[in-house]
């Protein structure tokens, strides 16, 4: 139960960080794309906060899985020069985290614990 809670909180934290990163990046986008970028960032923040709080965990995990897939396939596959890892690895790990939460449930200390 505690391991699932750690997965849930860490996935929510990463989604919130990505949401903040997308808000900052939306300032540099074209005016027509800015609304989409801000909506995408707000969705990341909302799903991340839901996962951290343990509210509607499996719905939030499903949305997190979809967001990670969208981000994975819309980001160029460029590897970092020193480590060889790219941002796509983060999106893949986030996809696996959210997919596991979808099947495992919320874990301990969640509001939507099944009875």
Biopython code that builds the backbone (N, CA, C, O; Angstrom):
import numpy as np
from Bio.PDB.StructureBuilder import StructureBuilder

atoms = [
    (1, "UNK", "N", (0.816, -1.201, 0.000)),
    (1, "UNK", "CA", (0.000, 0.000, 0.000)),
    (1, "UNK", "C", (0.859, 1.264, 0.000)),
    (1, "UNK", "O", (0.532, 2.238, -0.677)),
    (2, "UNK", "N", (1.946, 1.248, 0.751)),
    (2, "UNK", "CA", (2.795, 2.432, 0.818)),
    (2, "UNK", "C", (3.529, 2.630, -0.505)),
    (2, "UNK", "O", (3.743, 3.765, -0.930)),
    (3, "UNK", "N", (3.915, 1.531, -1.160)),
    (3, "UNK", "CA", (4.605, 1.646, -2.447)),
    (3, "UNK", "C", (3.700, 2.281, -3.493)),
    (3, "UNK", "O", (4.160, 3.082, -4.307)),
    (4, "UNK", "N", (2.432, 1.935, -3.477)),
    (4, "UNK", "CA", (1.487, 2.532, -4.424)),
    (4, "UNK", "C", (1.316, 4.020, -4.142)),
    (4, "UNK", "O", (1.178, 4.822, -5.066)),
    (5, "UNK", "N", (1.327, 4.381, -2.868)),
    (5, "UNK", "CA", (1.238, 5.796, -2.510)),
    (5, "UNK", "C", (2.452, 6.560, -3.017)),
    (5, "UNK", "O", (2.318, 7.674, -3.522)),
    (6, "UNK", "N", (3.630, 5.971, -2.886)),
    (6, "UNK", "CA", (4.841, 6.618, -3.393)),
    (6, "UNK", "C", (4.789, 6.780, -4.915)),
    (6, "UNK", "O", (5.201, 7.811, -5.448)),
    (7, "UNK", "N", (4.287, 5.765, -5.604)),
    (7, "UNK", "CA", (4.119, 5.870, -7.054)),
    (7, "UNK", "C", (3.143, 6.991, -7.414)),
    (7, "UNK", "O", (3.393, 7.777, -8.328)),
    (8, "UNK", "N", (2.042, 7.050, -6.690)),
    (8, "UNK", "CA", (1.003, 8.049, -6.970)),
    (8, "UNK", "C", (1.519, 9.463, -6.736)),
    (8, "UNK", "O", (1.312, 10.347, -7.568)),
    (9, "UNK", "N", (2.189, 9.679, -5.613)),
    (9, "UNK", "CA", (2.681, 11.017, -5.286)),
    (9, "UNK", "C", (3.809, 11.428, -6.228)),
    (9, "UNK", "O", (3.880, 12.586, -6.642)),
    (10, "UNK", "N", (4.688, 10.489, -6.569)),
    (10, "UNK", "CA", (5.789, 10.848, -7.474)),
    (10, "UNK", "C", (5.281, 11.133, -8.883)),
    (10, "UNK", "O", (5.783, 12.047, -9.538)),
    (11, "UNK", "N", (4.308, 10.381, -9.363)),
    (11, "UNK", "CA", (3.733, 10.665, -10.685)),
    (11, "UNK", "C", (3.030, 12.020, -10.676)),
    (11, "UNK", "O", (3.131, 12.776, -11.642)),
    (12, "UNK", "N", (2.326, 12.327, -9.604)),
    (12, "UNK", "CA", (1.677, 13.636, -9.494)),
    (12, "UNK", "C", (2.675, 14.772, -9.444)),
    (12, "UNK", "O", (2.451, 15.829, -10.034)),
    (13, "UNK", "N", (3.776, 14.559, -8.741)),
    (13, "UNK", "CA", (4.823, 15.579, -8.655)),
    (13, "UNK", "C", (5.436, 15.850, -10.029)),
    (13, "UNK", "O", (5.638, 17.003, -10.409)),
    (14, "UNK", "N", (5.729, 14.787, -10.764)),
    (14, "UNK", "CA", (6.315, 14.951, -12.101)),
    (14, "UNK", "C", (5.322, 15.648, -13.030)),
    (14, "UNK", "O", (5.721, 16.500, -13.824)),
    (15, "UNK", "N", (4.052, 15.304, -12.945)),
    (15, "UNK", "CA", (3.053, 15.961, -13.782)),
    (15, "UNK", "C", (2.932, 17.451, -13.438)),
    (15, "UNK", "O", (2.773, 18.283, -14.331)),
    (16, "UNK", "N", (3.007, 17.779, -12.166)),
    (16, "UNK", "CA", (2.968, 19.196, -11.773)),
    (16, "UNK", "C", (4.191, 19.943, -12.283)),
    (16, "UNK", "O", (4.074, 21.071, -12.760)),
    (17, "UNK", "N", (5.363, 19.325, -12.187)),
    (17, "UNK", "CA", (6.570, 19.961, -12.708)),
    (17, "UNK", "C", (6.481, 20.177, -14.214)),
    (17, "UNK", "O", (6.886, 21.222, -14.722)),
    (18, "UNK", "N", (5.949, 19.188, -14.926)),
    (18, "UNK", "CA", (5.772, 19.342, -16.374)),
    (18, "UNK", "C", (4.761, 20.440, -16.687)),
    (18, "UNK", "O", (4.929, 21.186, -17.652)),
    (19, "UNK", "N", (3.713, 20.538, -15.876)),
    (19, "UNK", "CA", (2.729, 21.599, -16.074)),
    (19, "UNK", "C", (3.345, 22.980, -15.918)),
    (19, "UNK", "O", (3.072, 23.880, -16.713)),
    (20, "UNK", "N", (4.175, 23.148, -14.895)),
    (20, "UNK", "CA", (4.857, 24.428, -14.695)),
    (20, "UNK", "C", (5.814, 24.704, -15.855)),
    (20, "UNK", "O", (5.917, 25.838, -16.323)),
    (21, "UNK", "N", (6.507, 23.673, -16.314)),
    (21, "UNK", "CA", (7.421, 23.829, -17.447)),
    (21, "UNK", "C", (6.654, 24.226, -18.710)),
    (21, "UNK", "O", (7.129, 25.055, -19.487)),
    (22, "UNK", "N", (5.487, 23.648, -18.917)),
    (22, "UNK", "CA", (4.684, 23.994, -20.092)),
    (22, "UNK", "C", (4.119, 25.414, -19.999)),
    (22, "UNK", "O", (3.980, 26.092, -21.017)),
    (23, "UNK", "N", (3.790, 25.870, -18.772)),
    (23, "UNK", "CA", (3.316, 27.249, -18.604)),
    (23, "UNK", "C", (4.433, 28.217, -18.982)),
    (23, "UNK", "O", (4.195, 29.209, -19.671)),
    (24, "UNK", "N", (5.641, 27.927, -18.533)),
    (24, "UNK", "CA", (6.771, 28.796, -18.871)),
    (24, "UNK", "C", (7.065, 28.769, -20.368)),
    (24, "UNK", "O", (7.403, 29.798, -20.952)),
    (25, "UNK", "N", (6.939, 27.608, -20.986)),
    (25, "UNK", "CA", (7.213, 27.495, -22.420)),
    (25, "UNK", "C", (6.108, 28.126, -23.260)),
    (25, "UNK", "O", (6.347, 28.505, -24.406)),
    (26, "UNK", "N", (4.901, 28.243, -22.705)),
    (26, "UNK", "CA", (3.790, 28.806, -23.480)),
    (26, "UNK", "C", (3.989, 30.287, -23.750)),
    (26, "UNK", "O", (3.366, 30.829, -24.663)),
    (27, "UNK", "N", (4.836, 30.954, -22.985)),
    (27, "UNK", "CA", (5.097, 32.371, -23.217)),
    (27, "UNK", "C", (5.833, 32.596, -24.530)),
    (27, "UNK", "O", (5.773, 33.687, -25.097)),
    (28, "UNK", "N", (6.522, 31.576, -25.013)),
    (28, "UNK", "CA", (7.322, 31.711, -26.216)),
    (28, "UNK", "C", (6.614, 31.170, -27.463)),
    (28, "UNK", "O", (7.199, 31.142, -28.546)),
    (29, "UNK", "N", (5.377, 30.748, -27.313)),
    (29, "UNK", "CA", (4.656, 30.184, -28.457)),
    (29, "UNK", "C", (3.905, 31.277, -29.212)),
    (29, "UNK", "O", (3.763, 32.402, -28.732)),
    (30, "UNK", "N", (3.440, 30.929, -30.379)),
    (30, "UNK", "CA", (2.643, 31.852, -31.189)),
    (30, "UNK", "C", (1.314, 32.112, -30.490)),
    (30, "UNK", "O", (0.845, 31.268, -29.726)),
    (31, "UNK", "N", (0.701, 33.265, -30.738)),
    (31, "UNK", "CA", (-0.554, 33.591, -30.042)),
    (31, "UNK", "C", (-1.667, 32.572, -30.240)),
    (31, "UNK", "O", (-2.441, 32.322, -29.316)),
    (32, "UNK", "N", (-1.761, 31.981, -31.419)),
    (32, "UNK", "CA", (-2.821, 30.991, -31.646)),
    (32, "UNK", "C", (-2.560, 29.705, -30.886)),
    (32, "UNK", "O", (-3.502, 29.053, -30.437)),
    (33, "UNK", "N", (-1.315, 29.332, -30.735)),
    (33, "UNK", "CA", (-0.977, 28.095, -30.043)),
    (33, "UNK", "C", (-0.891, 28.284, -28.531)),
    (33, "UNK", "O", (-0.844, 27.307, -27.784)),
    (34, "UNK", "N", (-0.871, 29.527, -28.082)),
    (34, "UNK", "CA", (-0.711, 29.788, -26.648)),
    (34, "UNK", "C", (-1.881, 29.239, -25.840)),
    (34, "UNK", "O", (-1.675, 28.709, -24.748)),
    (35, "UNK", "N", (-3.091, 29.354, -26.348)),
    (35, "UNK", "CA", (-4.264, 28.850, -25.627)),
    (35, "UNK", "C", (-4.184, 27.336, -25.465)),
    (35, "UNK", "O", (-4.475, 26.812, -24.390)),
    (36, "UNK", "N", (-3.796, 26.638, -26.514)),
    (36, "UNK", "CA", (-3.642, 25.190, -26.435)),
    (36, "UNK", "C", (-2.533, 24.812, -25.454)),
    (36, "UNK", "O", (-2.679, 23.866, -24.681)),
    (37, "UNK", "N", (-1.427, 25.553, -25.488)),
    (37, "UNK", "CA", (-0.300, 25.257, -24.597)),
    (37, "UNK", "C", (-0.686, 25.487, -23.141)),
    (37, "UNK", "O", (-0.307, 24.703, -22.270)),
    (38, "UNK", "N", (-1.425, 26.540, -22.870)),
    (38, "UNK", "CA", (-1.853, 26.811, -21.493)),
    (38, "UNK", "C", (-2.865, 25.769, -21.038)),
    (38, "UNK", "O", (-2.814, 25.324, -19.891)),
    (39, "UNK", "N", (-3.781, 25.373, -21.912)),
    (39, "UNK", "CA", (-4.749, 24.329, -21.550)),
    (39, "UNK", "C", (-4.040, 23.002, -21.266)),
    (39, "UNK", "O", (-4.408, 22.285, -20.335)),
    (40, "UNK", "N", (-3.033, 22.683, -22.062)),
    (40, "UNK", "CA", (-2.248, 21.461, -21.855)),
    (40, "UNK", "C", (-1.515, 21.524, -20.520)),
    (40, "UNK", "O", (-1.438, 20.526, -19.804)),
    (41, "UNK", "N", (-0.977, 22.695, -20.185)),
    (41, "UNK", "CA", (-0.265, 22.863, -18.918)),
    (41, "UNK", "C", (-1.224, 22.765, -17.729)),
    (41, "UNK", "O", (-0.904, 22.126, -16.727)),
    (42, "UNK", "N", (-2.382, 23.385, -17.836)),
    (42, "UNK", "CA", (-3.369, 23.335, -16.751)),
    (42, "UNK", "C", (-3.860, 21.903, -16.551)),
    (42, "UNK", "O", (-4.082, 21.476, -15.418)),
    (43, "UNK", "N", (-4.027, 21.168, -17.634)),
    (43, "UNK", "CA", (-4.431, 19.765, -17.521)),
    (43, "UNK", "C", (-3.360, 18.950, -16.795)),
    (43, "UNK", "O", (-3.690, 18.112, -15.955)),
    (44, "UNK", "N", (-2.093, 19.182, -17.105)),
    (44, "UNK", "CA", (-1.012, 18.499, -16.384)),
    (44, "UNK", "C", (-1.047, 18.842, -14.901)),
    (44, "UNK", "O", (-0.920, 17.958, -14.054)),
    (45, "UNK", "N", (-1.219, 20.123, -14.585)),
    (45, "UNK", "CA", (-1.269, 20.536, -13.181)),
    (45, "UNK", "C", (-2.463, 19.928, -12.459)),
    (45, "UNK", "O", (-2.332, 19.467, -11.325)),
    (46, "UNK", "N", (-3.618, 19.923, -13.100)),
    (46, "UNK", "CA", (-4.816, 19.380, -12.464)),
    (46, "UNK", "C", (-4.680, 17.883, -12.201)),
    (46, "UNK", "O", (-5.009, 17.410, -11.113)),
    (47, "UNK", "N", (-4.200, 17.142, -13.185)),
    (47, "UNK", "CA", (-4.023, 15.693, -13.017)),
    (47, "UNK", "C", (-2.967, 15.420, -11.954)),
    (47, "UNK", "O", (-3.130, 14.512, -11.139)),
    (48, "UNK", "N", (-1.892, 16.194, -11.956)),
    (48, "UNK", "CA", (-0.850, 16.021, -10.942)),
    (48, "UNK", "C", (-1.368, 16.275, -9.542)),
    (48, "UNK", "O", (-1.056, 15.520, -8.621)),
    (49, "UNK", "N", (-2.154, 17.327, -9.364)),
    (49, "UNK", "CA", (-2.704, 17.626, -8.037)),
    (49, "UNK", "C", (-3.715, 16.574, -7.597)),
    (49, "UNK", "O", (-3.783, 16.230, -6.417)),
    (50, "UNK", "N", (-4.497, 16.065, -8.539)),
    (50, "UNK", "CA", (-5.430, 14.985, -8.193)),
    (50, "UNK", "C", (-4.685, 13.738, -7.728)),
    (50, "UNK", "O", (-5.099, 13.081, -6.773)),
    (51, "UNK", "N", (-3.592, 13.418, -8.402)),
    (51, "UNK", "CA", (-2.812, 12.243, -7.999)),
    (51, "UNK", "C", (-2.147, 12.457, -6.643)),
    (51, "UNK", "O", (-2.129, 11.545, -5.817)),
    (52, "UNK", "N", (-1.611, 13.624, -6.408)),
    (52, "UNK", "CA", (-0.970, 13.886, -5.116)),
    (52, "UNK", "C", (-1.987, 13.798, -3.988)),
    (52, "UNK", "O", (-1.707, 13.218, -2.939)),
    (53, "UNK", "N", (-3.168, 14.374, -4.201)),
    (53, "UNK", "CA", (-4.203, 14.361, -3.173)),
    (53, "UNK", "C", (-4.877, 13.006, -3.037)),
    (53, "UNK", "O", (-5.470, 12.719, -1.997)),
    (54, "UNK", "N", (-4.799, 12.172, -4.058)),
    (54, "UNK", "CA", (-5.466, 10.878, -4.007)),
    (54, "UNK", "C", (-6.946, 10.968, -4.334)),
    (54, "UNK", "O", (-7.734, 10.139, -3.880)),
    (55, "UNK", "N", (-7.327, 11.957, -5.109)),
    (55, "UNK", "CA", (-8.719, 12.124, -5.520)),
    (55, "UNK", "C", (-8.897, 11.570, -6.927)),
    (55, "UNK", "O", (-8.109, 11.874, -7.823)),
    (56, "UNK", "N", (-9.926, 10.761, -7.119)),
    (56, "UNK", "CA", (-10.216, 10.185, -8.435)),
    (56, "UNK", "C", (-8.943, 9.617, -9.070)),
    (56, "UNK", "O", (-8.615, 9.933, -10.213)),
    (57, "UNK", "N", (-8.243, 8.786, -8.323)),
    (57, "UNK", "CA", (-6.903, 8.349, -8.706)),
    (57, "UNK", "C", (-6.890, 7.618, -10.037)),
    (57, "UNK", "O", (-6.041, 7.896, -10.883)),
    (58, "UNK", "N", (-7.808, 6.699, -10.236)),
    (58, "UNK", "CA", (-7.751, 5.912, -11.463)),
    (58, "UNK", "C", (-8.165, 6.724, -12.687)),
    (58, "UNK", "O", (-7.662, 6.481, -13.784)),
    (59, "UNK", "N", (-9.067, 7.675, -12.518)),
    (59, "UNK", "CA", (-9.404, 8.571, -13.631)),
    (59, "UNK", "C", (-8.215, 9.478, -13.934)),
    (59, "UNK", "O", (-7.873, 9.701, -15.095)),
    (60, "UNK", "N", (-7.588, 9.998, -12.880)),
    (60, "UNK", "CA", (-6.412, 10.851, -13.070)),
    (60, "UNK", "C", (-5.257, 10.049, -13.670)),
    (60, "UNK", "O", (-4.494, 10.578, -14.478)),
    (61, "UNK", "N", (-5.122, 8.792, -13.287)),
    (61, "UNK", "CA", (-4.064, 7.953, -13.854)),
    (61, "UNK", "C", (-4.319, 7.687, -15.335)),
    (61, "UNK", "O", (-3.379, 7.639, -16.127)),
    (62, "UNK", "N", (-5.580, 7.516, -15.711)),
    (62, "UNK", "CA", (-5.911, 7.338, -17.122)),
    (62, "UNK", "C", (-5.571, 8.598, -17.917)),
    (62, "UNK", "O", (-4.991, 8.517, -19.000)),
    (63, "UNK", "N", (-5.933, 9.758, -17.374)),
    (63, "UNK", "CA", (-5.590, 11.010, -18.040)),
    (63, "UNK", "C", (-4.076, 11.221, -18.090)),
    (63, "UNK", "O", (-3.547, 11.708, -19.089)),
    (64, "UNK", "N", (-3.375, 10.850, -17.003)),
    (64, "UNK", "CA", (-1.918, 10.954, -16.985)),
    (64, "UNK", "C", (-1.265, 10.041, -18.011)),
    (64, "UNK", "O", (-0.263, 10.404, -18.627)),
    (65, "UNK", "N", (-1.835, 8.862, -18.190)),
    (65, "UNK", "CA", (-1.331, 7.943, -19.204)),
    (65, "UNK", "C", (-1.484, 8.546, -20.600)),
    (65, "UNK", "O", (-0.563, 8.483, -21.415)),
    (66, "UNK", "N", (-2.654, 9.130, -20.869)),
    (66, "UNK", "CA", (-2.884, 9.760, -22.171)),
    (66, "UNK", "C", (-1.973, 10.974, -22.378)),
    (66, "UNK", "O", (-1.442, 11.171, -23.471)),
    (67, "UNK", "N", (-1.792, 11.785, -21.335)),
    (67, "UNK", "CA", (-0.910, 12.946, -21.445)),
    (67, "UNK", "C", (0.535, 12.527, -21.706)),
    (67, "UNK", "O", (1.237, 13.158, -22.496)),
    (68, "UNK", "N", (0.975, 11.458, -21.038)),
    (68, "UNK", "CA", (2.345, 10.978, -21.245)),
    (68, "UNK", "C", (2.525, 10.449, -22.666)),
    (68, "UNK", "O", (3.569, 10.668, -23.281)),
    (69, "UNK", "N", (1.521, 9.760, -23.188)),
    (69, "UNK", "CA", (1.612, 9.275, -24.568)),
    (69, "UNK", "C", (1.648, 10.419, -25.570)),
    (69, "UNK", "O", (2.425, 10.394, -26.525)),
    (70, "UNK", "N", (0.804, 11.420, -25.350)),
    (70, "UNK", "CA", (0.802, 12.584, -26.240)),
    (70, "UNK", "C", (2.154, 13.285, -26.195)),
    (70, "UNK", "O", (2.712, 13.641, -27.233)),
    (71, "UNK", "N", (2.672, 13.481, -24.995)),
    (71, "UNK", "CA", (3.967, 14.159, -24.865)),
    (71, "UNK", "C", (5.091, 13.322, -25.460)),
    (71, "UNK", "O", (6.022, 13.867, -26.053)),
    (72, "UNK", "N", (5.013, 11.999, -25.306)),
    (72, "UNK", "CA", (6.059, 11.132, -25.844)),
    (72, "UNK", "C", (6.123, 11.209, -27.362)),
    (72, "UNK", "O", (7.205, 11.311, -27.941)),
    (73, "UNK", "N", (4.973, 11.160, -27.996)),
    (73, "UNK", "CA", (4.958, 11.127, -29.457)),
    (73, "UNK", "C", (5.052, 12.515, -30.093)),
    (73, "UNK", "O", (5.309, 12.621, -31.293)),
    (74, "UNK", "N", (4.851, 13.573, -29.317)),
    (74, "UNK", "CA", (4.950, 14.914, -29.897)),
    (74, "UNK", "C", (6.298, 15.573, -29.624)),
    (74, "UNK", "O", (6.537, 16.688, -30.087)),
    (75, "UNK", "N", (7.178, 14.912, -28.888)),
    (75, "UNK", "CA", (8.494, 15.454, -28.579)),
    (75, "UNK", "C", (9.529, 14.798, -29.484)),
    (75, "UNK", "O", (9.501, 13.581, -29.670)),
    (76, "UNK", "N", (10.449, 15.589, -30.054)),
    (76, "UNK", "CA", (11.501, 14.977, -30.880)),
    (76, "UNK", "C", (12.389, 14.056, -30.047)),
    (76, "UNK", "O", (12.671, 14.343, -28.883)),
    (77, "UNK", "N", (12.821, 12.970, -30.636)),
    (77, "UNK", "CA", (13.644, 11.981, -29.934)),
    (77, "UNK", "C", (15.112, 12.372, -30.011)),
    (77, "UNK", "O", (15.875, 11.811, -30.797)),
    (78, "UNK", "N", (15.498, 13.340, -29.187)),
    (78, "UNK", "CA", (16.889, 13.766, -29.126)),
    (78, "UNK", "C", (17.470, 13.324, -27.789)),
    (78, "UNK", "O", (16.870, 13.552, -26.739)),
    (79, "UNK", "N", (18.622, 12.700, -27.833)),
    (79, "UNK", "CA", (19.267, 12.233, -26.614)),
    (79, "UNK", "C", (20.233, 13.300, -26.094)),
    (79, "UNK", "O", (20.804, 14.073, -26.862)),
    (80, "UNK", "N", (20.396, 13.319, -24.780)),
    (80, "UNK", "CA", (21.362, 14.215, -24.152)),
    (80, "UNK", "C", (22.766, 13.747, -24.503)),
    (80, "UNK", "O", (23.015, 12.544, -24.584)),
    (81, "UNK", "N", (23.679, 14.678, -24.709)),
    (81, "UNK", "CA", (25.020, 14.315, -25.180)),
    (81, "UNK", "C", (25.787, 13.461, -24.187)),
    (81, "UNK", "O", (26.429, 12.487, -24.578)),
    (82, "UNK", "N", (25.730, 13.811, -22.904)),
    (82, "UNK", "CA", (26.534, 13.085, -21.918)),
    (82, "UNK", "C", (25.860, 11.804, -21.430)),
    (82, "UNK", "O", (26.494, 10.750, -21.374)),
    (83, "UNK", "N", (24.590, 11.891, -21.081)),
    (83, "UNK", "CA", (23.930, 10.733, -20.474)),
    (83, "UNK", "C", (23.288, 9.802, -21.493)),
    (83, "UNK", "O", (23.102, 8.618, -21.213)),
    (84, "UNK", "N", (22.949, 10.316, -22.666)),
    (84, "UNK", "CA", (22.278, 9.501, -23.660)),
    (84, "UNK", "C", (20.778, 9.406, -23.442)),
    (84, "UNK", "O", (20.075, 8.767, -24.225)),
    (85, "UNK", "N", (20.277, 10.045, -22.369)),
    (85, "UNK", "CA", (18.850, 10.031, -22.081)),
    (85, "UNK", "C", (18.208, 11.294, -22.604)),
    (85, "UNK", "O", (18.807, 12.369, -22.564)),
    (86, "UNK", "N", (17.005, 11.168, -23.089)),
    (86, "UNK", "CA", (16.259, 12.318, -23.572)),
    (86, "UNK", "C", (15.021, 12.534, -22.726)),
    (86, "UNK", "O", (14.747, 11.772, -21.799)),
    (87, "UNK", "N", (14.281, 13.572, -23.051)),
    (87, "UNK", "CA", (13.065, 13.854, -22.300)),
    (87, "UNK", "C", (12.005, 12.789, -22.568)),
    (87, "UNK", "O", (11.090, 12.615, -21.763)),
    (88, "UNK", "N", (12.115, 12.091, -23.665)),
    (88, "UNK", "CA", (11.155, 11.032, -23.965)),
    (88, "UNK", "C", (11.229, 9.892, -22.967)),
    (88, "UNK", "O", (10.231, 9.214, -22.724)),
    (89, "UNK", "N", (12.397, 9.675, -22.389)),
    (89, "UNK", "CA", (12.509, 8.646, -21.360)),
    (89, "UNK", "C", (11.671, 9.011, -20.138)),
    (89, "UNK", "O", (11.063, 8.143, -19.510)),
    (90, "UNK", "N", (11.644, 10.297, -19.808)),
    (90, "UNK", "CA", (10.804, 10.763, -18.705)),
    (90, "UNK", "C", (9.334, 10.520, -19.011)),
    (90, "UNK", "O", (8.585, 10.075, -18.141)),
    (91, "UNK", "N", (8.916, 10.807, -20.233)),
    (91, "UNK", "CA", (7.519, 10.604, -20.600)),
    (91, "UNK", "C", (7.156, 9.119, -20.605)),
    (91, "UNK", "O", (6.041, 8.749, -20.239)),
    (92, "UNK", "N", (8.094, 8.272, -21.020)),
    (92, "UNK", "CA", (7.831, 6.836, -20.998)),
    (92, "UNK", "C", (7.698, 6.339, -19.559)),
    (92, "UNK", "O", (6.804, 5.548, -19.258)),
    (93, "UNK", "N", (8.578, 6.796, -18.672)),
    (93, "UNK", "CA", (8.475, 6.394, -17.265)),
    (93, "UNK", "C", (7.182, 6.900, -16.635)),
    (93, "UNK", "O", (6.561, 6.199, -15.836)),
    (94, "UNK", "N", (6.776, 8.117, -16.993)),
    (94, "UNK", "CA", (5.518, 8.650, -16.494)),
    (94, "UNK", "C", (4.341, 7.828, -17.014)),
    (94, "UNK", "O", (3.374, 7.598, -16.287)),
    (95, "UNK", "N", (4.418, 7.388, -18.260)),
    (95, "UNK", "CA", (3.388, 6.517, -18.828)),
    (95, "UNK", "C", (3.287, 5.219, -18.030)),
    (95, "UNK", "O", (2.186, 4.777, -17.701)),
    (96, "UNK", "N", (4.430, 4.609, -17.717)),
    (96, "UNK", "CA", (4.430, 3.350, -16.959)),
    (96, "UNK", "C", (3.904, 3.576, -15.545)),
    (96, "UNK", "O", (3.143, 2.753, -15.036)),
    (97, "UNK", "N", (4.293, 4.677, -14.901)),
    (97, "UNK", "CA", (3.804, 4.986, -13.556)),
    (97, "UNK", "C", (2.284, 5.127, -13.549)),
    (97, "UNK", "O", (1.600, 4.522, -12.724)),
    (98, "UNK", "N", (1.767, 5.922, -14.467)),
    (98, "UNK", "CA", (0.321, 6.149, -14.500)),
    (98, "UNK", "C", (-0.443, 4.891, -14.899)),
    (98, "UNK", "O", (-1.541, 4.644, -14.401)),
    (99, "UNK", "N", (0.135, 4.101, -15.791)),
    (99, "UNK", "CA", (-0.519, 2.851, -16.182)),
    (99, "UNK", "C", (-0.576, 1.875, -15.000)),
    (99, "UNK", "O", (-1.576, 1.184, -14.808)),
    (100, "UNK", "N", (0.488, 1.824, -14.223)),
    (100, "UNK", "CA", (0.467, 0.943, -13.050)),
    (100, "UNK", "C", (-0.531, 1.435, -12.017)),
    (100, "UNK", "O", (-1.187, 0.625, -11.363)),
    (101, "UNK", "N", (-0.660, 2.762, -11.854)),
    (101, "UNK", "CA", (-1.659, 3.292, -10.924)),
    (101, "UNK", "C", (-3.074, 3.014, -11.397)),
    (101, "UNK", "O", (-3.988, 2.858, -10.587)),
    (102, "UNK", "N", (-3.251, 2.953, -12.696)),
    (102, "UNK", "CA", (-4.565, 2.660, -13.243)),
    (102, "UNK", "C", (-5.035, 1.277, -12.804)),
    (102, "UNK", "O", (-6.218, 1.079, -12.525)),
    (103, "UNK", "N", (-4.108, 0.318, -12.741)),
    (103, "UNK", "CA", (-4.477, -1.041, -12.361)),
    (103, "UNK", "C", (-4.334, -1.317, -10.866)),
    (103, "UNK", "O", (-5.073, -2.137, -10.321)),
    (104, "UNK", "N", (-3.398, -0.649, -10.196)),
    (104, "UNK", "CA", (-3.177, -0.914, -8.776)),
    (104, "UNK", "C", (-4.126, -0.160, -7.858)),
    (104, "UNK", "O", (-4.434, -0.631, -6.763)),
    (105, "UNK", "N", (-4.582, 0.986, -8.283)),
    (105, "UNK", "CA", (-5.462, 1.781, -7.436)),
    (105, "UNK", "C", (-4.690, 2.859, -6.691)),
    (105, "UNK", "O", (-3.507, 3.079, -6.953)),
    (106, "UNK", "N", (-5.367, 3.536, -5.756)),
    (106, "UNK", "CA", (-4.788, 4.715, -5.135)),
    (106, "UNK", "C", (-3.713, 4.451, -4.078)),
    (106, "UNK", "O", (-2.827, 5.285, -3.894)),
    (107, "UNK", "N", (-3.768, 3.336, -3.392)),
    (107, "UNK", "CA", (-2.811, 3.080, -2.323)),
    (107, "UNK", "C", (-3.294, 3.655, -1.004)),
    (107, "UNK", "O", (-4.460, 4.022, -0.858)),
    (108, "UNK", "N", (-2.388, 3.728, -0.052)),
    (108, "UNK", "CA", (-2.744, 4.225, 1.280)),
    (108, "UNK", "C", (-2.812, 5.748, 1.259)),
    (108, "UNK", "O", (-2.251, 6.394, 0.375)),
    (109, "UNK", "N", (-3.490, 6.297, 2.224)),
    (109, "UNK", "CA", (-3.616, 7.735, 2.420)),
    (109, "UNK", "C", (-4.194, 8.445, 1.211)),
    (109, "UNK", "O", (-3.749, 9.533, 0.846)),
    (110, "UNK", "N", (-5.173, 7.833, 0.603)),
    (110, "UNK", "CA", (-5.880, 8.462, -0.509)),
    (110, "UNK", "C", (-7.332, 8.681, -0.109)),
    (110, "UNK", "O", (-7.861, 7.968, 0.744)),
    (111, "UNK", "N", (-7.958, 9.642, -0.710)),
    (111, "UNK", "CA", (-9.339, 9.944, -0.379)),
    (111, "UNK", "C", (-10.289, 8.929, -1.016)),
    (111, "UNK", "O", (-11.327, 8.612, -0.434)),
    (112, "UNK", "N", (-9.960, 8.428, -2.173)),
    (112, "UNK", "CA", (-10.862, 7.529, -2.873)),
    (112, "UNK", "C", (-10.502, 6.046, -2.703)),
    (112, "UNK", "O", (-10.561, 5.277, -3.663)),
    (113, "UNK", "N", (-10.138, 5.659, -1.503)),
    (113, "UNK", "CA", (-9.796, 4.264, -1.231)),
    (113, "UNK", "C", (-11.071, 3.423, -1.339)),
    (113, "UNK", "O", (-12.071, 3.745, -0.696)),
    (114, "UNK", "N", (-11.055, 2.355, -2.135)),
    (114, "UNK", "CA", (-12.260, 1.535, -2.255)),
    (114, "UNK", "C", (-12.571, 0.808, -0.954)),
    (114, "UNK", "O", (-11.671, 0.404, -0.218)),
    (115, "UNK", "N", (-13.852, 0.652, -0.688)),
    (115, "UNK", "CA", (-14.279, 0.009, 0.557)),
    (115, "UNK", "C", (-14.429, -1.483, 0.357)),
    (115, "UNK", "O", (-14.782, -2.199, 1.293)),
]
sb = StructureBuilder()
sb.init_structure("model")
sb.init_model(0)
sb.init_chain("A")
sb.init_seg("    ")
for serial, (resi, resn, name, xyz) in enumerate(atoms, 1):
    if name == "N":
        sb.init_residue(resn, " ", resi, " ")
    sb.init_atom(name, np.array(xyz, "f"), 0.0, 1.0, " ", f" {name:<3s}", serial, name[0])
structure = sb.get_structure()
